[in-house]
């Protein structure tokens, strides 16, 4: 569950004084102001009362509040926000600010949610419910210290709050404190063994420890509980718990190599209607993972360059056929990298350096112990294959690095990587021949893995004149450069964290370079293998070197939800 169970009779008491509660509810209509009323009936009853134009001030604010409750049951968060905003205008209260903050949280707008929870706490006595909800928003932002502080305060106020214990455990897991996380989640399960959410979160801990049978057992029990009794709390986004249960059990099945059951669970995830940001992100992950465990690999054309994989032993792949053809899962804890450099473009301006860039970065990563899948000058079929093979093998990796050099484009705010055989023509189908960066991010979205994605792909603009007259830049319009990602993973990647780096700032173009390598990749390959250099410090050195080499024309950019220090080369 994303937020704490809320007793709405208690929340309503912040709108009416307790002695007047029963009288007011009767006056305004039991259907509108009873939390057990089905959503559509609640909304309809509240609509009729508002249409009477008989109430104003605090009473009218109450009706808007309860109609917002109805919208929240349906997962219609924009309407929740509209009605709670009107209620706040009429008469601000803790309950209304808390409900609006929760709606912003479910939309993934964490800063606004935190502001609303702050305002709620200013209006009344300390509330474990609101502190818990603010802790969730801090956790959504990746600020785990503040999240744990709010959960601590909530637990002091309500020591038997299973949800605050559970969510504090999730935050501890995110910081790497698996023992502390397990203790909190176990206590939550002891307090209320009928709740599926703590079991789902314990599933992730078992996976992180490599205990896949326990992970599957907990996931199965969580799904049984969620299906047996749908959470009655209207503050829980519709279907959020069941979606989360299926996707976590699927990830455990996949890590174990049981692709048939994993596929079944991914299909179940996608068959459920999702309303909140977390559920939609989980479904994005399920969509990519399902294709990986069931898809028969597309054969590479004879004349296409073949990707090479190091070490030399060929990697097997899941074909969707009999179990005997299934790959042996990668050993848990492996550090893996996918490296692609595309320069020999057939229909747009060729780039001389990306193959060199890819080879240099691949060598640097192999030298520090990464298992590297490397592809140079790949057409669409080969690029899809090497990418999908990597995502399939990364299911049990502890650290996954993706590096791409070549042409890239943003279309409608989404980023795409360009195979060498793509002929770019304006039109709705243009992106179908490209590799969607969001697909790679969704495929890697898993809280027990650290993901580092590096793109030297902003070398602009071969689309003009079908690229005949463009310079050696690495972006393609669409819009200039690459777009900043809207999320670093809001579904399963709430733990180990993700870092994404561009060779230049979003919306800007990166130079291909006059030497054998681009300025960015030359600096990156030099610093990747520095022993004891934390990854974000490493990127700071790369940034300084690129700014100096390009005379301030190019400033590399990065965004991170990493939870602690990550070292690619050991101290």
C-alpha positions as CSV (number, residue, x, y, z in Angstrom):
1,X,0.0,0.0,0.0
2,X,1.3,3.4,-0.9
3,X,-0.2,5.2,2.1
4,X,-1.5,4.6,5.6
5,X,-5.0,3.4,6.3
6,X,-7.1,6.3,7.1
7,X,-10.2,6.2,9.3
8,X,-12.4,8.7,7.6
9,X,-14.6,9.2,10.6
10,X,-11.5,10.6,12.3
11,X,-10.6,12.7,9.3
12,X,-14.1,14.1,9.1
13,X,-13.9,15.2,12.7
14,X,-11.3,17.8,11.6
15,X,-14.1,19.3,9.4
16,X,-16.9,19.2,12.0
17,X,-16.7,19.3,15.8
18,X,-17.3,15.8,17.1
19,X,-20.7,16.6,18.7
20,X,-22.0,17.9,15.4
21,X,-20.7,15.1,13.3
22,X,-23.7,12.8,13.2
23,X,-26.1,15.7,12.8
24,X,-24.1,17.2,9.9
25,X,-23.8,13.9,8.2
26,X,-27.5,13.3,8.3
27,X,-28.1,16.8,7.1
28,X,-25.7,16.5,4.1
29,X,-26.7,13.0,3.1
30,X,-25.3,9.7,4.3
31,X,-24.5,8.5,0.7
32,X,-22.2,11.5,0.1
33,X,-20.4,11.5,3.5
34,X,-20.0,7.8,4.3
35,X,-16.6,6.3,3.4
36,X,-18.1,2.9,2.6
37,X,-20.4,4.3,-0.1
38,X,-19.4,3.0,-3.6
39,X,-17.5,5.7,-5.5
40,X,-20.1,6.4,-8.2
41,X,-22.9,6.7,-5.7
42,X,-20.8,8.9,-3.5
43,X,-20.0,11.2,-6.3
44,X,-23.6,11.4,-7.6
45,X,-25.0,12.1,-4.1
46,X,-22.4,14.9,-3.6
47,X,-23.2,16.3,-7.0
48,X,-26.8,16.6,-6.1
49,X,-26.1,18.3,-2.8
50,X,-23.8,20.8,-4.5
51,X,-26.4,21.5,-7.1
52,X,-28.9,22.5,-4.4
53,X,-26.7,25.6,-3.6
54,X,-28.0,25.4,-0.1
55,X,-24.6,25.2,1.7
56,X,-21.6,27.5,1.9
57,X,-18.4,27.9,3.9
58,X,-17.3,24.9,5.9
59,X,-20.3,22.8,5.1
60,X,-19.8,23.2,1.3
61,X,-16.1,22.5,1.8
62,X,-17.1,19.2,3.5
63,X,-19.1,18.2,0.4
64,X,-16.2,18.9,-1.9
65,X,-14.0,16.9,0.4
66,X,-16.2,13.9,0.3
67,X,-16.7,14.1,-3.5
68,X,-12.9,14.2,-3.7
69,X,-12.9,11.0,-1.6
70,X,-15.1,9.4,-4.3
71,X,-12.8,10.5,-7.1
72,X,-9.9,9.1,-5.1
73,X,-11.6,5.7,-4.9
74,X,-11.7,5.8,-8.7
75,X,-8.1,6.9,-9.1
76,X,-9.1,10.1,-10.8
77,X,-6.4,12.3,-9.2
78,X,-6.9,15.5,-11.2
79,X,-10.5,15.7,-10.0
80,X,-9.4,14.9,-6.4
81,X,-7.0,17.8,-6.7
82,X,-9.7,20.1,-8.1
83,X,-12.2,19.3,-5.4
84,X,-9.8,19.5,-2.5
85,X,-8.5,22.8,-3.8
86,X,-12.0,24.2,-3.7
87,X,-12.5,22.8,-0.2
88,X,-9.3,24.5,0.9
89,X,-10.4,27.8,-0.6
90,X,-13.7,27.5,1.4
91,X,-12.2,26.2,4.7
92,X,-8.7,24.8,5.0
93,X,-8.2,21.7,7.2
94,X,-5.8,18.9,7.9
95,X,-7.9,16.3,6.3
96,X,-8.3,18.2,3.0
97,X,-4.6,19.1,2.7
98,X,-3.7,15.5,3.5
99,X,-6.1,14.2,0.8
100,X,-4.8,16.6,-1.8
101,X,-1.2,15.8,-0.9
102,X,-1.9,12.1,-1.3
103,X,-3.3,12.7,-4.8
104,X,-0.2,14.7,-5.8
105,X,1.9,11.8,-4.4
106,X,0.0,9.3,-6.5
107,X,0.6,11.4,-9.6
108,X,4.4,11.4,-8.8
109,X,4.5,15.1,-7.9
110,X,6.3,14.7,-4.7
111,X,7.4,18.3,-4.0
112,X,3.8,19.5,-4.1
113,X,2.7,16.6,-2.0
114,X,5.3,17.5,0.7
115,X,4.1,21.1,0.7
116,X,0.5,20.0,1.3
117,X,1.5,17.6,4.1
118,X,3.5,20.5,5.7
119,X,0.5,22.7,5.6
120,X,-1.7,19.9,7.0
121,X,0.7,19.5,10.0
122,X,0.6,23.3,10.6
123,X,-3.2,23.3,11.0
124,X,-3.5,20.8,13.8
125,X,-1.8,18.5,16.4
126,X,0.9,16.1,15.3
127,X,-0.7,13.3,13.1
128,X,0.9,9.9,12.6
129,X,-1.1,9.6,9.4
130,X,0.2,12.8,7.8
131,X,3.8,12.2,9.0
132,X,3.6,8.7,7.4
133,X,2.3,10.2,4.1
134,X,5.0,12.8,4.1
135,X,7.5,10.1,4.7
136,X,6.2,8.3,1.6
137,X,6.7,11.5,-0.5
138,X,10.3,11.9,0.8
139,X,10.9,8.3,-0.1
140,X,9.5,8.9,-3.6
141,X,12.1,11.7,-4.0
142,X,14.8,9.4,-2.9
143,X,15.5,11.3,0.4
144,X,15.6,8.3,2.6
145,X,16.9,10.0,5.7
146,X,14.0,12.4,5.8
147,X,11.6,9.5,5.1
148,X,12.9,7.5,8.0
149,X,12.7,10.5,10.3
150,X,9.0,11.0,9.4
151,X,8.3,7.2,9.8
152,X,10.1,7.3,13.2
153,X,7.8,10.2,14.3
154,X,4.7,8.4,13.0
155,X,5.7,5.2,14.9
156,X,6.2,7.2,18.1
157,X,2.7,8.5,17.8
158,X,1.2,5.2,16.7
159,X,3.5,2.3,17.8
160,X,1.2,-0.4,16.3
161,X,1.1,1.2,12.8
162,X,2.0,-1.8,10.6
163,X,2.2,0.5,7.5
164,X,4.7,2.9,9.0
165,X,6.9,0.0,10.1
166,X,6.6,-1.5,6.7
167,X,7.5,1.7,4.9
168,X,10.3,2.5,7.2
169,X,11.6,-1.0,6.3
170,X,11.4,-0.1,2.6
171,X,13.4,3.0,3.2
172,X,16.0,1.1,5.2
173,X,16.2,-1.5,2.4
174,X,16.9,1.4,0.0
175,X,19.9,2.5,2.0
176,X,21.3,-1.0,2.0
177,X,20.3,-1.8,5.6
178,X,18.7,-5.2,4.8
179,X,18.7,-6.4,8.4
180,X,17.0,-3.3,9.7
181,X,14.5,-3.5,6.8
182,X,13.7,-7.1,7.5
183,X,13.2,-6.5,11.2
184,X,10.7,-3.6,10.5
185,X,8.8,-5.6,7.9
186,X,8.6,-8.7,10.0
187,X,7.2,-6.6,12.9
188,X,4.6,-5.2,10.4
189,X,3.6,-8.7,9.5
190,X,3.3,-9.7,13.1
191,X,1.1,-6.8,13.8
192,X,-1.3,-7.6,10.9
193,X,-0.7,-10.9,9.1
194,X,-3.6,-10.2,6.8
195,X,-1.9,-7.3,5.0
196,X,-0.3,-8.2,1.6
197,X,1.9,-5.1,1.4
198,X,4.6,-6.1,3.9
199,X,4.8,-9.5,2.3
200,X,5.4,-7.9,-1.1
201,X,8.2,-5.8,0.3
202,X,9.7,-8.8,2.0
203,X,9.7,-10.5,-1.4
204,X,12.2,-7.8,-2.6
205,X,14.5,-8.4,0.4
206,X,14.6,-12.2,-0.2
207,X,15.5,-11.5,-3.9
208,X,18.3,-9.1,-2.9
209,X,19.6,-11.9,-0.7
210,X,19.3,-14.5,-3.4
211,X,16.6,-16.5,-1.5
212,X,14.3,-16.9,-4.5
213,X,12.1,-19.6,-3.1
214,X,11.2,-17.5,0.0
215,X,10.6,-14.5,-2.4
216,X,8.1,-16.6,-4.4
217,X,6.4,-17.9,-1.3
218,X,5.9,-14.4,0.1
219,X,4.7,-13.1,-3.3
220,X,2.2,-15.9,-3.6
221,X,0.7,-15.3,-0.2
222,X,0.6,-11.5,-0.8
223,X,-1.3,-12.1,-4.1
224,X,-3.7,-14.5,-2.3
225,X,-4.5,-12.0,0.4
226,X,-4.9,-9.1,-2.1
227,X,-7.3,-11.1,-4.3
228,X,-9.2,-12.5,-1.3
229,X,-9.9,-9.1,0.1
230,X,-9.5,-5.9,-1.9
231,X,-8.1,-3.2,0.3
232,X,-11.0,-1.2,1.7
233,X,-9.0,1.9,2.3
234,X,-9.9,4.5,-0.3
235,X,-6.4,6.0,0.1
236,X,-4.9,3.0,-1.6
237,X,-4.8,3.5,-5.4
238,X,-7.1,1.0,-7.2
239,X,-5.3,-2.3,-8.0
240,X,-1.9,-0.9,-6.7
241,X,-1.4,-3.8,-4.3
242,X,-2.2,-6.6,-6.7
243,X,-0.1,-5.1,-9.5
244,X,2.8,-4.8,-7.2
245,X,2.4,-8.4,-5.9
246,X,2.4,-9.9,-9.4
247,X,5.4,-7.9,-10.7
248,X,7.5,-8.7,-7.7
249,X,6.7,-12.4,-7.8
250,X,7.4,-12.3,-11.6
251,X,10.8,-10.8,-11.0
252,X,11.6,-13.6,-8.5
253,X,10.4,-16.3,-11.0
254,X,12.5,-14.8,-13.7
255,X,15.6,-14.6,-11.6
256,X,15.2,-18.3,-10.8
257,X,14.9,-19.1,-14.5
258,X,11.2,-20.1,-14.4
259,X,10.3,-18.1,-17.4
260,X,6.8,-19.7,-17.9
261,X,5.6,-18.6,-14.4
262,X,7.3,-15.3,-14.8
263,X,5.5,-14.7,-18.1
264,X,2.1,-15.7,-16.5
265,X,2.7,-13.1,-13.7
266,X,3.7,-10.3,-16.1
267,X,0.6,-11.0,-18.2
268,X,-1.5,-10.8,-15.0
269,X,0.2,-7.5,-14.2
270,X,-0.8,-6.0,-17.6
271,X,-4.3,-7.3,-17.4
272,X,-5.1,-5.1,-14.4
273,X,-6.2,-1.5,-14.7
274,X,-3.6,0.9,-13.3
275,X,-4.3,4.4,-12.0
276,X,-1.3,5.7,-10.1
277,X,2.2,6.4,-11.2
278,X,3.8,3.5,-9.4
279,X,1.4,1.0,-10.9
280,X,1.9,2.4,-14.4
281,X,5.7,2.1,-14.0
282,X,5.3,-1.5,-12.8
283,X,3.3,-2.3,-15.9
284,X,5.9,-0.6,-18.1
285,X,8.5,-3.0,-16.5
286,X,6.2,-6.0,-16.9
287,X,5.6,-5.2,-20.6
288,X,9.3,-5.2,-21.4
289,X,10.2,-8.2,-19.2
290,X,7.3,-10.2,-20.7
291,X,8.6,-9.7,-24.2
292,X,12.1,-10.8,-23.0
293,X,10.9,-14.0,-21.4
294,X,8.6,-15.0,-24.2
295,X,9.9,-13.5,-27.4
296,X,11.7,-15.6,-30.0
297,X,14.8,-13.7,-31.0
298,X,14.7,-12.1,-34.4
299,X,17.5,-13.5,-36.6
300,X,20.2,-11.1,-37.6
301,X,20.4,-10.6,-41.4
302,X,23.5,-12.2,-43.0
303,X,25.0,-8.9,-44.0
304,X,24.4,-7.2,-40.6
305,X,27.4,-6.7,-38.3
306,X,27.4,-9.2,-35.4
307,X,27.6,-8.0,-31.8
308,X,30.4,-9.5,-29.8
309,X,30.1,-10.5,-26.2
310,X,33.0,-10.8,-23.7
311,X,34.0,-13.1,-22.1
312,X,34.2,-15.3,-25.1
313,X,31.7,-17.9,-24.1
314,X,28.5,-17.3,-26.1
315,X,25.5,-16.2,-24.1
316,X,22.4,-18.3,-24.6
317,X,19.0,-16.7,-24.8
318,X,15.4,-17.4,-23.9
319,X,13.5,-18.4,-27.1
320,X,10.0,-19.1,-25.7
321,X,10.4,-22.8,-26.7
322,X,10.8,-25.9,-24.5
323,X,12.5,-25.4,-21.1
324,X,15.6,-27.1,-22.3
325,X,16.4,-24.1,-24.5
326,X,16.1,-21.6,-21.6
327,X,19.3,-19.8,-20.6
328,X,21.0,-20.5,-17.3
329,X,20.4,-17.4,-15.2
330,X,23.3,-15.0,-14.7
331,X,24.8,-15.5,-11.3
332,X,23.4,-13.1,-8.8
333,X,25.7,-10.2,-8.0
334,X,27.3,-10.0,-11.5
335,X,28.4,-6.6,-12.9
336,X,27.3,-6.3,-16.5
337,X,27.5,-3.7,-19.2
338,X,26.0,-3.1,-22.7
339,X,28.1,-1.0,-25.0
340,X,27.0,0.1,-28.4
341,X,28.7,2.5,-30.8
342,X,27.0,3.4,-34.1
343,X,28.7,5.5,-36.7
344,X,28.4,3.9,-40.2
345,X,25.0,5.3,-41.0
346,X,23.6,4.5,-44.4
347,X,21.0,7.2,-44.8
348,X,22.1,10.0,-42.4
349,X,25.5,11.7,-41.9
350,X,28.0,9.1,-40.7
351,X,29.9,9.6,-37.5
352,X,33.6,8.5,-37.4
353,X,34.0,8.2,-33.7
354,X,31.3,6.2,-32.0
355,X,32.8,2.8,-32.8
356,X,36.1,4.0,-31.3
357,X,34.2,5.4,-28.3
358,X,32.4,2.1,-27.7
359,X,35.6,0.1,-27.9
360,X,37.4,2.4,-25.5
361,X,34.6,2.4,-22.9
362,X,34.2,-1.4,-23.3
363,X,37.9,-2.0,-22.6
364,X,37.8,0.2,-19.5
365,X,34.9,-1.7,-18.1
366,X,36.4,-5.1,-18.9
367,X,39.6,-4.1,-17.2
368,X,37.6,-3.5,-13.9
369,X,35.8,-6.8,-14.1
370,X,32.5,-6.1,-15.9
371,X,31.0,-8.7,-18.2
372,X,30.6,-6.7,-21.4
373,X,28.2,-7.1,-24.3
374,X,29.5,-4.9,-27.1
375,X,28.1,-4.0,-30.5
376,X,29.4,-1.7,-33.2
377,X,27.6,-0.3,-36.2
378,X,24.4,-2.3,-35.5
379,X,21.3,-2.2,-37.8
380,X,17.9,-2.3,-36.2
381,X,17.7,-6.2,-35.9
382,X,21.2,-6.5,-34.4
383,X,20.6,-3.6,-32.1
384,X,17.4,-5.0,-30.8
385,X,18.9,-8.4,-30.3
386,X,22.0,-7.3,-28.3
387,X,19.8,-5.0,-26.2
388,X,17.2,-7.6,-25.5
389,X,19.8,-10.3,-24.7
390,X,21.5,-7.9,-22.3
391,X,18.2,-7.0,-20.5
392,X,17.4,-10.7,-20.2
393,X,20.8,-11.5,-18.6
394,X,20.7,-8.4,-16.4
395,X,17.7,-9.8,-14.5
396,X,20.1,-11.1,-11.9
397,X,22.9,-8.5,-12.1
398,X,23.8,-6.4,-9.1
399,X,25.1,-3.5,-11.3
400,X,24.1,-2.8,-14.9
401,X,25.8,-0.2,-17.1
402,X,24.5,0.9,-20.5
403,X,26.6,3.0,-22.7
404,X,25.6,4.2,-26.2
405,X,27.5,6.4,-28.7
406,X,25.9,7.5,-31.9
407,X,22.9,9.4,-33.2
408,X,20.0,10.1,-30.9
409,X,16.7,12.0,-31.2
410,X,13.9,13.2,-29.0
411,X,10.4,13.0,-30.4
412,X,7.5,14.3,-28.3
413,X,9.8,14.4,-25.2
414,X,10.9,10.7,-25.6
415,X,14.4,9.7,-26.5
416,X,15.4,7.2,-29.2
417,X,18.7,5.6,-30.2
418,X,19.3,5.3,-33.9
419,X,20.4,2.0,-35.7
420,X,22.7,2.5,-38.7
421,X,20.2,1.4,-41.3
422,X,17.4,3.7,-40.3
423,X,16.1,6.0,-43.0
424,X,14.6,8.9,-41.1
425,X,11.5,10.3,-42.7
426,X,9.0,12.7,-41.0
427,X,5.8,10.9,-40.1
428,X,4.0,9.0,-37.4
429,X,5.9,5.7,-38.0
430,X,9.4,7.3,-37.8
431,X,10.1,6.1,-34.3
432,X,9.1,2.5,-35.0
433,X,12.6,1.8,-36.6
434,X,14.4,3.3,-33.5
435,X,15.3,2.0,-30.1
436,X,13.2,3.6,-27.3
437,X,15.4,4.7,-24.4
438,X,12.4,4.4,-22.1
439,X,12.1,0.7,-23.0
440,X,15.7,0.1,-21.8
441,X,15.0,2.0,-18.6
442,X,11.8,0.1,-17.9
443,X,13.5,-3.2,-18.6
444,X,16.1,-2.5,-16.0
445,X,13.6,-1.1,-13.4
446,X,14.2,-3.2,-10.3
447,X,14.9,-2.1,-6.8
448,X,17.7,-4.7,-6.1
449,X,20.0,-3.4,-8.9
450,X,22.1,-0.3,-9.5
451,X,21.6,1.0,-13.0
452,X,24.0,3.4,-14.7
453,X,23.0,4.7,-18.1
454,X,25.4,6.8,-20.2
455,X,24.4,8.3,-23.5
456,X,26.8,10.1,-25.9
457,X,24.0,10.5,-28.3
458,X,23.2,14.2,-28.7
459,X,25.2,14.8,-32.0
460,X,22.7,16.9,-33.9
461,X,21.1,17.1,-36.7
462,X,21.3,14.7,-39.7
463,X,17.6,14.9,-40.4
464,X,17.9,18.2,-42.2
465,X,18.2,17.3,-45.9
466,X,18.1,13.7,-44.7
467,X,21.4,14.6,-43.0
468,X,23.4,15.3,-46.1
469,X,24.5,18.8,-45.0
470,X,24.7,18.4,-41.3
471,X,27.8,18.5,-39.2
472,X,29.2,15.7,-37.1
473,X,26.9,16.2,-34.2
474,X,25.0,13.4,-32.5
475,X,21.4,14.5,-32.2
476,X,18.5,14.3,-34.7
477,X,15.6,16.7,-34.8
478,X,12.7,16.1,-33.4
479,X,13.9,18.7,-31.0
480,X,17.6,19.4,-30.5
481,X,19.6,17.1,-28.2
482,X,18.0,14.6,-25.8
483,X,15.2,15.2,-23.4
484,X,15.7,14.9,-19.6
485,X,13.9,11.8,-18.4
486,X,10.7,12.4,-16.5
487,X,11.6,9.7,-14.1
488,X,14.5,7.5,-13.0
489,X,12.1,4.7,-12.3
490,X,9.1,5.0,-10.1
491,X,8.0,1.4,-10.0
492,X,10.3,-1.3,-8.8
493,X,13.4,0.9,-8.9
494,X,12.8,2.4,-5.5
495,X,15.8,0.8,-3.9
496,X,19.2,0.4,-5.5
497,X,18.8,3.5,-7.6
498,X,19.5,4.8,-11.1
499,X,22.0,7.3,-12.6
500,X,21.6,8.6,-16.1
501,X,24.3,10.7,-17.8
502,X,24.2,12.6,-21.1
503,X,27.3,13.9,-22.9
504,X,25.8,17.3,-22.8
505,X,22.8,19.1,-21.2
506,X,19.3,18.1,-22.2
507,X,18.2,19.9,-25.4
508,X,21.9,20.7,-26.3
509,X,24.2,19.0,-28.8
510,X,27.4,17.1,-28.2
511,X,30.5,17.2,-30.4
512,X,31.7,14.1,-32.2
513,X,35.3,15.3,-31.8
514,X,38.2,15.9,-34.1
515,X,40.4,13.1,-32.8
516,X,39.7,9.4,-32.5
517,X,37.1,9.9,-29.8
518,X,34.4,12.3,-28.8
519,X,35.4,14.7,-26.0
520,X,33.0,13.1,-23.6
521,X,33.9,9.4,-24.3
522,X,37.6,10.2,-24.3
523,X,37.3,11.6,-20.8
524,X,34.9,8.9,-19.7
525,X,37.2,6.0,-20.8
526,X,40.1,7.7,-19.0
527,X,38.3,7.9,-15.6
528,X,36.1,4.8,-15.6
529,X,38.9,2.6,-14.3
530,X,40.3,4.9,-11.6
531,X,40.4,2.8,-8.4
532,X,38.4,4.1,-5.5
533,X,36.7,6.9,-7.4
534,X,33.0,7.0,-6.7
535,X,30.8,7.1,-9.8
536,X,29.4,10.6,-9.3
537,X,32.9,12.0,-8.5
538,X,34.1,10.2,-11.7
539,X,31.4,12.0,-13.7
540,X,32.4,15.3,-12.1
541,X,35.9,14.8,-13.4
542,X,34.6,13.9,-16.8
543,X,32.5,17.0,-16.9
544,X,35.4,19.3,-16.0
545,X,37.6,17.8,-18.6
546,X,34.9,18.1,-21.3
547,X,34.1,21.7,-20.5
548,X,37.8,22.5,-20.7
549,X,38.4,20.6,-23.9
550,X,35.4,22.2,-25.7
551,X,36.0,25.7,-24.3
552,X,32.7,25.7,-22.5
553,X,30.7,24.6,-25.6
554,X,29.6,21.3,-24.1
555,X,28.7,20.6,-20.4
556,X,27.9,17.0,-19.6
557,X,24.7,16.4,-17.5
558,X,23.7,13.7,-15.1
559,X,20.8,13.0,-12.8
560,X,20.9,10.4,-10.0
561,X,18.7,8.5,-7.6
562,X,21.6,6.5,-6.3
563,X,21.2,5.8,-2.6
564,X,24.9,5.8,-1.6
565,X,28.4,5.6,-2.9
566,X,28.9,3.4,-6.0
567,X,32.4,2.3,-7.0
568,X,32.9,0.9,-10.5
569,X,36.6,0.3,-9.8
570,X,37.2,-1.0,-6.3
571,X,39.2,1.0,-3.8
